[in-house]
Amino acid sequence: LGKSYGPIKIDTSKAISVSQMLKSFEGKTKEMEFTVFTEISEVCSKAGCWINIPVENGDPIMVRFKDHFTIPPKTKKCTEVYIHGMAHWDTVSVELLQHFAEDAGKSKEEIAKIIEPKFELGFEADGIVLKK
C-alpha cells in the first residue's frame, strides 16, 4: 500500500466499492460509516483538501477531509484510494459550491453559473490511503 493521510488507520480488508456503498445507503437519512476502494476523479488543486470520486451513471461524490488534513495537490486523477469516513446527505451552499469550483480551477464564467445550492450525498473522510 501507499502513503496514509488523516487521523484514522484504515482497515483495507473492509473496503467496498462506491456502488456497494450507494446501495447500502439508499433510503437512509442518518450518516453511515464506510470504507471504500475507488479512484480519484478530481483533487483540490490549491491544497489537496478534498477529492471527487466517480459514481457510475451519476455526479461524482465530493469527499472532504475531516479536521482539514490534506493529500498532495499534485495527486494524479485515477489514483486508486482507500477512504474511510461517514456518508451523509448534505445541502451545499452556492458560496461553498463556487469556492470548490474555484479550487478546481474553473473559469470565472463557469463559477458565475453556479446559482443554486445542491442537495447531494457527501462523504467526510477521516483517513485515506493512496495505493501505489
C-alpha positions in Angstrom: 0.0 0.0 0.0 1.0 3.6 -0.4 1.0 6.6 1.9 -1.7 7.2 4.5 -3.2 10.5 5.4 -5.7 11.6 8.1 -6.1 10.6 11.8 -7.6 7.1 11.2 -5.7 4.0 10.3 -7.7 2.2 7.6 -8.5 -1.5 7.6 -8.4 -2.0 3.9 -9.9 -5.5 4.2 -13.3 -3.9 5.0 -13.3 -1.8 1.7 -16.3 -2.0 -0.6 -17.0 -0.3 -4.0 -18.8 3.0 -4.4 -21.8 1.3 -6.0 -22.0 -1.1 -2.9 -21.9 1.9 -0.6 -24.6 3.7 -2.6 -26.8 0.5 -2.4 -26.3 0.3 1.4 -27.0 4.0 1.9 -30.1 4.0 -0.3 -33.1 5.4 1.6 -31.1 6.2 4.7 -31.3 9.6 6.4 -28.7 9.2 9.2 -24.9 9.2 8.4 -23.3 5.8 7.9 -19.7 4.7 8.2 -17.9 3.2 5.2 -14.5 2.1 3.9 -14.5 2.5 0.2 -12.0 1.4 -2.5 -12.2 3.7 -5.6 -10.2 6.1 -7.7 -9.9 9.8 -7.7 -11.6 11.8 -10.4 -10.5 15.3 -9.2 -8.2 16.8 -6.5 -8.4 20.2 -4.9 -5.6 21.9 -6.9 -4.9 24.5 -4.2 -4.3 22.5 -1.1 -5.3 18.9 -1.6 -8.1 19.4 1.0 -10.8 17.5 -0.9 -11.3 15.0 -3.8 -14.1 13.8 -6.0 -14.7 10.2 -6.6 -16.6 8.8 -9.7 -20.1 7.4 -9.5 -21.3 5.1 -12.2 -24.1 6.9 -14.1 -24.1 9.9 -11.8 -22.4 13.0 -10.4 -19.2 12.4 -8.6 -19.2 12.4 -4.8 -17.1 15.1 -3.1 -15.0 13.7 -0.3 -14.0 16.4 2.3 -11.3 15.7 4.8 -12.2 15.8 8.5 -10.2 18.3 10.6 -8.7 19.7 7.3 -6.0 17.1 6.7 -4.7 17.2 3.1 -3.2 15.0 0.5 -0.6 16.2 -2.1 -2.4 18.6 -4.5 -0.4 17.0 -7.4 -2.0 13.6 -6.7 -3.0 12.3 -10.2 -6.5 11.6 -11.3 -7.2 7.9 -11.5 -5.0 7.2 -8.4 -6.6 4.3 -6.6 -7.5 5.0 -3.0 -9.0 3.5 0.2 -11.2 6.0 2.0 -12.7 5.7 5.5 -15.4 8.0 6.8 -19.0 8.9 7.0 -21.5 9.2 4.2 -24.3 11.7 4.7 -26.9 13.8 2.9 -26.0 17.5 2.7 -27.2 20.8 1.2 -24.1 22.6 -0.2 -24.5 26.4 -0.3 -23.9 28.4 -3.5 -21.0 30.1 -1.8 -19.3 26.8 -1.0 -20.0 25.3 -4.5 -18.4 28.4 -6.0 -15.4 28.1 -3.7 -15.0 24.4 -4.7 -15.2 25.3 -8.4 -12.5 27.9 -7.8 -10.3 25.3 -6.0 -10.8 23.0 -9.0 -9.5 25.7 -11.4 -12.8 26.5 -13.1 -13.2 29.8 -15.1 -15.0 32.8 -13.7 -17.7 32.2 -16.2 -18.2 28.6 -15.0 -18.2 29.8 -11.4 -20.8 32.5 -12.2 -23.2 29.8 -13.5 -23.5 28.3 -10.0 -26.6 30.0 -8.7 -28.4 27.4 -6.5 -27.5 25.1 -3.7 -27.2 21.4 -4.2 -28.6 18.6 -2.1 -26.3 15.7 -2.5 -24.5 12.7 -1.0 -21.4 13.9 0.9 -18.6 12.0 2.4 -16.3 13.2 5.2 -13.2 11.1 5.3 -11.0 10.7 8.4 -8.5 8.6 6.6 -7.2 7.9 3.0 -4.6 5.6 1.7 -3.2 6.3 -1.8 -2.5 3.0 -3.5 0.9 2.7 -5.2 
